[in-house]
Amino acid sequence: NNFRVILVFADIQMEGGRCLSDYVEIYDGPLHTSPLLGKICSGYYHTYTSSSNLLSVRFHSNSRYTYRGFQANYHSTPADGNTTLQCLPDYMHVVVSRSFLQSHGYSAWNLTLNDPFCTPNITSEYVTFHVPYTGCGTVREGNNNTISYSNVIRGSSSSTLITRNRNLRLRINCKMLQNTWAQTMYVVGDN
């Protein structure tokens, strides 16, 4: 898969900074056979990005002292950087590059979700959607083990001329697996 993993340690307080007894190691791929990206035990907002679709985290503790621990979040992003999807606890966070849209003849101002009244935040570089799991036309499907939330970002050509280009469709999907979740985003091949 052509994805990278981005891991952010928002807060880590395991010891005073020497990382001798309690620490977290981050590897750029499989554990121990990949380069060590970092070894941390304290601080705020440490960010690590994998070079492939695999990143390993190893927690070490000797159980001698108890501190607050650590808090980390992760998400994946396509390696080309044109689109990103984060499955957060209450909503899907979607970012689409405006240069990607423009290169394919689509306007940032013509993007809508299943519910066209849910509009994105548009900047000079990006189009950002905050898609709630319980609104904006998000569809919920589930069984005993998983719950899947999906929506579609639709776009039309920025040209007023009649073209043979298909309308843009980016399908976003977050699948919850009990206390974890997976995320996918892809361009629909046809209408």
C-alpha positions in Angstrom: 0.0 0.0 0.0 1.2 3.5 -0.8 0.6 4.9 2.6 2.6 6.4 5.4 1.8 6.3 9.1 2.0 9.5 11.2 2.3 9.0 15.0 2.0 12.0 17.4 2.7 11.7 21.1 0.6 14.5 22.5 1.9 14.0 26.1 4.5 11.6 27.5 5.5 11.7 31.2 7.2 8.4 32.2 10.3 9.7 33.9 12.6 12.7 34.1 14.2 12.5 30.7 17.0 10.0 30.9 14.9 7.1 29.5 16.6 4.4 31.6 13.7 2.5 33.1 10.5 3.5 31.3 10.4 4.6 27.6 8.8 4.2 24.2 10.8 3.2 21.1 9.5 4.0 17.6 10.7 1.9 14.6 10.3 2.8 10.9 8.8 -0.6 10.0 8.9 -4.0 11.7 10.2 -4.1 15.3 14.0 -4.4 15.7 14.7 -5.0 12.0 14.0 -1.4 11.1 15.7 1.9 11.9 14.9 3.3 15.3 13.2 6.7 14.8 13.2 7.7 18.4 13.3 6.7 22.1 11.3 9.0 24.3 10.1 9.1 27.9 9.0 12.8 28.4 7.9 15.8 26.6 5.1 17.0 24.3 4.2 16.7 20.7 6.8 14.3 19.4 5.8 13.4 15.8 7.1 10.5 13.7 6.3 9.6 10.1 7.1 6.2 8.6 8.7 5.8 5.2 6.2 3.0 4.4 2.8 1.8 5.6 4.3 0.2 8.7 5.5 1.8 12.0 6.2 -0.1 15.2 5.9 1.2 18.8 7.6 -0.7 21.7 6.8 0.3 25.3 9.4 -0.7 27.9 8.8 -0.4 31.7 10.6 -1.9 34.7 7.5 -1.2 36.9 9.6 0.5 39.6 7.9 3.9 39.4 4.5 5.1 38.2 4.2 8.3 36.2 1.3 9.6 34.1 2.3 7.5 31.1 1.8 8.6 27.5 -0.9 9.6 25.1 -0.4 9.0 21.3 -2.6 9.3 18.2 -1.9 8.0 14.7 -3.3 8.3 11.3 -2.3 7.3 7.8 -1.9 9.4 4.7 -1.3 8.6 1.1 2.4 8.9 0.3 1.7 11.4 -2.5 0.1 13.8 0.1 -2.9 14.8 -2.1 -5.5 13.5 0.4 -5.6 12.6 4.1 -8.2 10.9 6.2 -8.2 10.8 10.0 -10.8 8.7 11.9 -11.2 10.6 15.1 -13.6 9.6 18.0 -16.5 11.8 16.9 -15.9 12.6 13.3 -13.8 12.0 10.1 -11.2 14.7 9.3 -10.6 14.8 5.6 -8.1 17.1 3.8 -7.8 17.4 0.0 -5.1 19.4 -1.7 -6.4 22.2 -3.9 -3.5 21.6 -6.4 -4.7 18.0 -6.7 -8.2 19.2 -7.5 -7.1 21.9 -9.9 -4.8 19.5 -11.8 -7.8 17.3 -12.5 -10.1 20.2 -13.4 -12.2 20.3 -10.3 -13.1 23.3 -8.2 -12.7 23.4 -4.4 -15.9 25.4 -4.3 -18.0 22.7 -5.9 -17.2 19.9 -3.3 -20.1 18.5 -1.3 -20.9 15.5 1.0 -23.9 13.3 0.9 -25.6 16.2 2.6 -24.8 19.2 0.4 -25.5 21.6 3.3 -22.3 20.4 5.1 -19.6 22.6 3.6 -15.9 22.4 3.9 -13.3 24.9 5.2 -11.4 26.2 2.1 -7.9 27.7 2.4 -5.5 28.7 -0.3 -3.9 25.2 -0.2 -6.5 22.7 1.2 -10.1 21.8 1.4 -11.0 20.4 4.9 -14.1 18.5 5.9 -15.1 17.6 9.5 -17.6 14.8 8.8 -19.6 13.7 11.8 -20.4 10.1 12.3 -24.0 11.1 13.0 -24.7 13.7 10.4 -23.9 15.1 6.9 -25.4 12.1 5.3 -22.9 9.7 6.9 -24.0 6.1 6.5 -23.6 3.7 9.4 -23.4 -0.1 8.9 -22.4 -2.7 11.5 -22.4 -6.2 12.8 -21.4 -7.7 16.1 -17.6 -7.0 15.6 -17.4 -3.8 13.5 -19.1 -0.5 12.8 -18.4 1.2 9.5 -19.1 4.9 8.7 -19.0 6.1 5.2 -19.7 9.2 3.1 -18.8 10.5 -0.3 -17.2 13.8 -1.3 -18.5 14.8 -4.7 -17.1 17.4 -7.0 -17.7 18.8 -10.5 -15.6 20.4 -13.1 -14.6 24.0 -12.5 -15.1 24.7 -16.2 -18.4 26.1 -17.5 -17.8 24.2 -20.8 -19.2 20.8 -21.4 -16.4 18.3 -20.8 -16.0 14.5 -21.0 -14.5 14.5 -17.5 -16.5 12.4 -14.9 -17.6 14.0 -11.7 -15.2 13.5 -8.8 -16.2 11.0 -6.1 -13.9 10.5 -3.1 -15.4 7.7 -0.9 -14.4 8.0 2.8 -14.8 5.1 5.2 -13.9 4.6 8.9 -14.3 1.1 10.3 -14.3 0.7 14.0 -13.0 -2.6 15.4 -14.2 -2.5 19.0 -11.7 -0.1 20.6 -9.6 0.5 17.4 -10.4 1.8 14.0 -9.1 1.6 10.4 -9.5 4.2 7.7 -9.6 4.2 3.9 -10.2 6.8 1.2 -10.2 6.2 -2.5 -11.3 7.8 -5.8 -14.3 6.0 -7.3 -13.5 4.7 -10.7 -16.9 5.4 -12.4 -20.3 6.8 -11.7 
